[in-house]
Amino acid sequence: MLSAKYNQAMKIHTMAKELGRLGGKVRAKRLSSKRKKEIASLGGKARSQSFVATKRIKENFNYLATMYLLKPKLSRVKRLQSFRGPLPGIYPTSQ
């Protein structure tokens, strides 16, 4: 018997857990097999969508990492008062 009056040593958490199990069994008996299949199908779809979302997030992070590696390095431009010709450090030098 699940009662706080007769089970002083049992904690409230444990009692709630046991009562939840009983409720689940009663609900399972009450549901039709068609409804149980619908619920299971919804759970499977949610799980599958979760896997797809996880895969897409992982691909996005891989894409970002690749874009970071491919990002051009910025070259430092020297400050000059006056100059002739192309700006130093911007254009590639041909040798």
C-alpha positions as CSV (number, residue, x, y, z in Angstrom):
1,M,0.0,0.0,0.0
2,L,1.4,3.4,-1.0
3,S,0.4,5.6,1.8
4,A,2.5,8.1,3.8
5,K,0.6,7.1,6.9
6,Y,1.8,3.5,6.9
7,N,5.1,3.9,5.1
8,Q,7.1,6.5,7.1
9,A,10.5,5.4,5.7
10,M,9.3,5.9,2.1
11,K,10.1,9.3,0.6
12,I,7.7,11.4,-1.3
13,H,9.8,11.1,-4.5
14,T,9.7,7.3,-4.4
15,M,5.9,7.3,-3.8
16,A,5.3,9.7,-6.7
17,K,7.4,7.5,-8.9
18,E,5.4,4.3,-8.0
19,L,2.1,6.1,-8.5
20,G,3.3,7.3,-11.9
21,R,4.1,3.7,-12.9
22,L,0.6,2.6,-11.9
23,G,-0.9,5.5,-13.9
24,G,1.1,4.5,-17.0
25,K,-0.1,0.9,-16.8
26,V,-3.8,2.0,-16.3
27,R,-3.5,4.4,-19.3
28,A,-1.9,1.7,-21.4
29,K,-4.9,-0.7,-20.7
30,R,-7.4,2.1,-21.5
31,L,-5.8,3.1,-24.9
32,S,-6.8,1.2,-28.0
33,S,-4.0,-0.5,-30.0
34,K,-4.6,1.9,-32.8
35,R,-3.9,4.9,-30.5
36,K,-0.8,3.2,-29.0
37,K,0.5,2.8,-32.6
38,E,-0.2,6.5,-33.3
39,I,1.7,7.6,-30.2
40,A,4.6,5.3,-31.0
41,S,4.7,6.6,-34.6
42,L,4.8,10.2,-33.3
43,G,7.7,9.3,-31.0
44,G,9.6,7.7,-33.9
45,K,9.1,10.8,-36.1
46,A,10.3,13.1,-33.3
47,R,13.4,10.9,-32.8
48,S,14.1,10.9,-36.5
49,Q,13.7,14.7,-36.8
50,S,16.1,15.1,-33.8
51,F,18.7,13.0,-35.6
52,V,18.3,15.1,-38.8
53,A,18.5,18.4,-36.8
54,T,21.7,17.1,-35.0
55,K,23.2,16.2,-38.4
56,R,22.4,19.6,-39.9
57,I,23.9,21.4,-36.9
58,K,27.1,19.4,-37.2
59,E,27.3,20.1,-40.9
60,N,26.8,23.8,-40.2
61,F,29.7,23.9,-37.7
62,N,31.9,22.0,-40.2
63,Y,31.0,24.6,-42.8
64,L,31.8,27.5,-40.5
65,A,35.2,25.9,-39.6
66,T,36.0,25.5,-43.3
67,M,35.0,29.1,-44.1
68,Y,37.2,30.3,-41.2
69,L,40.2,28.4,-42.6
70,L,39.5,29.8,-46.1
71,K,39.1,33.4,-45.0
72,P,41.8,35.5,-46.6
73,K,44.4,36.9,-44.3
74,L,44.3,40.7,-44.0
75,S,47.6,42.4,-44.9
76,R,48.9,45.3,-42.9
77,V,49.0,48.6,-44.8
78,K,51.8,51.0,-43.9
79,R,50.9,54.6,-43.3
80,L,52.8,56.9,-45.6
81,Q,52.7,60.7,-45.9
82,S,53.3,60.5,-49.7
83,F,53.9,57.7,-52.1
84,R,54.4,56.9,-55.8
85,G,53.0,53.8,-57.5
86,P,50.8,51.2,-56.0
87,L,50.1,51.1,-52.2
88,P,52.6,48.9,-50.4
89,G,51.3,45.7,-48.9
90,I,48.0,45.6,-50.9
91,Y,49.0,44.3,-54.3
92,P,50.9,41.1,-54.8
93,T,54.5,41.7,-55.9
94,S,55.6,40.0,-59.1
95,Q,59.1,38.8,-59.1
